[in-house]
Amino acid sequence: MYTFLAILALLAAAVILVGYVPPIRRAVVTRGLFAWYKKVLPPMSSTEREAIYAGDTWHEADLFQGRPNWDSLLANPKPTLTAAEQKFIDTEVVELCNLLDEWQVTHHDLDLPKNVWQFIKDKGFFGLHIPKAYGGMEFSALASSTIVQKIATKSLSASVTVMVPNSLGPAELLLEYGTDTQREKYLRRLATGAEIPCFGLTAPDAGSDASSIIDSGIIARGDYGKEKNILGIKLNFHKRYITLAPIATLIGLAVKLYDPEKLLGDKQDLGITVVLLPRDVPGIDIGKRHFPLNQGFMNGPIRGDGIFVPLDAIIGGPERIGRGWQMLVECLAAGRGVSLPAIGAAVAKHCYRTTGAYAKLRRQFNLSIGKFEGVADVLANIGGYTYLLEATRRLTCGAIDQKHKPSVITAICKYHMTEIGRKIINDSMDVHAGRGIQLGPHNYLGRYYEGVPVCITVEGANILTRCLMIFGQGAIRCHPYVLQEMEAVASDDVYAFDKAMAKHIGYVIKNFLRLEGHAITGTLLCSKPAKTRWSYYYRQLSFMSVGLAVTSDLSMLILGGSLKRKENLSARLGDILSYLYLASAILKYSHDHHDSDEDAKYVKWSLDYCLQQIHQAFLYFTLNFPNKFIGTYLRWVIIPSWRNYKLPKDSDGLKIAEHMMQPSEFRERLTSDCIDNGIELAWRKMLEVEPLLKKIDKAIKDNLIKKHDLFANKIAVAVQHNLITTTEAQQLQEFEEMRVDAMRVDEFTNAELTGKKT
C-alpha cells in the first residue's frame, strides 16, 4: 500500500515539475511540441498573413473561446441614426428614389439617367464617409448601410452605384493611409462627385488569391507631363469586374511592385502596392462594359501597358510600398460588413412587404393564398429571415461605429446575409409564381432574383468566404493563444512558445471540464443575463459556444495544418461560429426593443432556426471527422439525441405568416426603409374594405351571390340585397381596380422587347 502511494506521489511530483517548472517543462515537453508544431503548421503566404492581422476582434472572440459575455453585449448602445442622417434619408434618399425607374434603367438605357447621376453627385452620395472638412457627409456605418438599403428597395443598379465609392475604394484608402497632399488633392473632389472612383483588384487569374496577380509595377525612370527623367513606376495591368470603371475618372490599382535595377534599395520584389492614377494618363484602356445579369450599373475591365506614373501615385507615398494587401484587407474588413449586407437586408425587407401583401391580395378557392399552410410556411421563412438579417445588420454597424474593425464578423455578414437574401428572393418568387417570372415594369421581384448572385460574388466568392475565411481567420484571431504560438514559431522563440503553450493547455483543460460539467447538468449553469424572457436560448448558445471552443482545439491538435485543406470541416466550424453570432444579434435586437411581445414570435422562430443550423453543423462535422473516436465523443457530449434542436414549429410559422399579412407597428419598424409600390397601396386598400369583402364572402356561402362571377356583378348583387350601400360598392370597385392593376402582368410586342421596328 505504501509503495503504491509512494509511486502516486512520485508521479504527481513529476507532473508538477514538468507542468509548473518552466526549465524542466521546456526540456521534457516544449521542445518536442515546438518541433512538431513547426512541422504541422501550414505554410502561410504574405497575403494570408496580412489578412490575419487585418482588423480586430469583438463579440465573436468571446463566442469562439466559449465565454460569451451577454451582459457586455447587451450593454452596447442601441445603434441609432443622428438627426442629420435621418433627415438625409427622409429627403435626399427619397427624392433620389422618386427619380428612379428600374425597368427603364435595366431594360432600355442600361444606365442611370443623366439627371440621376447629377443628383447623386450634387447631394453628396459619393462622400457618405468622407469628413465634413473635405466636403463629405461624415455619416456613420449605420447611416451608410441604411441609405444603400433604402435605395436598393427601389433600384439595385442605383444602390450598387452609390455603394462602391463608399465601400472599398480610393476615398477610404486615402482617408486611412493617404498623405496629406493626396487627401487635399482628391477627397473633396471625390466627395462632390467631381471625381468618379473605381478600384481594380480582380484580374483574370487572380480573384480570391490576390497573391497570384500578375499585374505589375516596375520601378523605373521616365517622363510624366512636364517632369522629365523622374523616378516612378511603369505599370502593366489587366483588371476585370471593376464596378464604375467605364465612367471612372480616378482609378485605384493593386499591383505587384518590382525594382529590378534596385533603384530604391536592395530588394527586387517589393510586394503588393496600391497606386492611384487619373483616367487621362496616356495608355489606359478603359470604357468597355461587362453586363452583370441585366443590372444597369457600370462594370467593366481596365487595361494598361507601359503606363508611367511618379512615385507619389502610391497611396500613402513610398512609405506604403509593399503594404497594399494589408491596406486593402483592413479597409475591406469594415466595408464588407456594411454595403453588401445592406443589400441582403434590403431584398429581405422588400420581399417581406411585397410577398406578405401579395399573399393577402391573391385569392384562390375564395381564400387569400397566405392562409394555405404551404404558402404560410414559406412566408414564415421570409419573416424569420428578415428579422435575423435586420438584427445582424444593426449589431454589426453598431460595432463598426464604435471603431471596431471585426474582420471575422464582416466575413460572416457578407456570406450569410447575401446567402439568406438569396433564400428569401427564391421563396418570394415561389409565392408569386407566374407573377414573379414575367419581367416588366410591374415585376418588383425579377431584377432582385437576377441581382442577388451579383452581390454574392462581389468582394470574394461566397464559397471561399465560408470554407477558408470565417473559421480559418477566426481560429487564429479569436483564439487567445494560437497567434502567439504561430509568432513564436515564426521567430524561432522556444521561450515565447513555451509560455503560450502552457497557457493554451490550461485553457483547453478548463474548457473541457466546463463542457463536461454543462453536459451533465443539462446547461442549467450556462451563462445568461440576469433578467430575460429568453433564458433557454442564452443557455443553449452558451453551451454550444463551449462546444465550439473544445472542438476547435481538438481539431487543430489532431489535424494540425491539414485542417486548412479540410475545407468542409473548416466551413462547418465557421457555420457554428456564424450562427452563434447571428443568434447573438437577434437577442441584442430584441433586447433593444424591450423584448416586446410583438417581436417574440420572430425571435423564437429565428433562434430555433439558428440552433438547428448549429446542430446540423456539429452533426456533419462529427460524422466526417477523420478520427472516429473523437468525432463520436463530441457528438455524444455536444449533440446527444435528447438535445436535438429542430426547425421552428409549424404553429410558430403560421403566426408569423398571419402577422405578415396584417398592418402593425412592428411591420413598419422592421421594414421602415422600404420604398412602397403598387402592391402595397392595393394591400392597404384591401385592409380598408375587408369588412365589406367579408359580407360578399358570407353572401356567397348563403348562395345569394354566385361564387364564380365577375367581381363587378358580385358588387351589384350585394347592393340589390342591401348587403352594402352604393358608397361601399364604390369603395369595393376602387379596390378591385387597384388590385387588378397591382396583379397585372406586363405585355409587350416583339418590337418593344427587342427595340427593333417591325
ABEGO torsion letter per residue (X at the ends): XAAAAAAAAAAAAAAAAAAABAAAAAAAAAAAAAAAAAAABBBBBAAAAAAAABEBBBAAAAAAAGBBBAAAAAABBBBBBBAAAAAAAAAAAAAAAAABBAAAAAAAAGBBBAAAAAAAAAAGAAAAABBAAAGBAGBBAAAAAAAAAAAAAABAAAAAAAAAAABBBAAAAAAAABBAAAAAAAAAAAAAGABBBBBBABBAABBABAAABABBBBBBBBBBEABBGBBBBBBBBBBBGBBGAAABABBBBBBBBBBAAGAAEABABAEBBBBBBBAABBGBBBGBBBBBGGBABBBBBBBBBGBBBBAAABBGEAAABGAAAAAAAAAAAAAAAAAAAAAAAAAAAAAAAAAAAAAAABBBGGBBAAABAAAAAAAAAAAAAAAAAAAAAAAAAAAAAAGBBBAAAAAAAAAAAAAAAAAAAAAAAAAAEAAAABBEAABAAAAAAAAAAAAAABGEBAAAAAAAAAAAAAAAAABAAAAAAAAAAAAGBAAAAAAAAAAAAAAAAAAAAAAAAAAAAGGAABBBBABBAAAAAAAAAAAAAAAAAAAAAAAAAAAEAAAAABAAAAAAAAAAAAAAAAAAAAAAAAAAAGGBAAAAAAAAAAAAAAAAAAAAAAAAAAAABABAAAAAAAAAAABBAABBBBBBBAAAAAAAAAAAABBBAAAAAAAAABBBBAAAAAAAAAAAAAAAAAAAAAAAAAGABBABBBAAAAAAAAAAAGABBAAAAAAAAAAAAAAAAAABBBBBBAAAAAGBBX
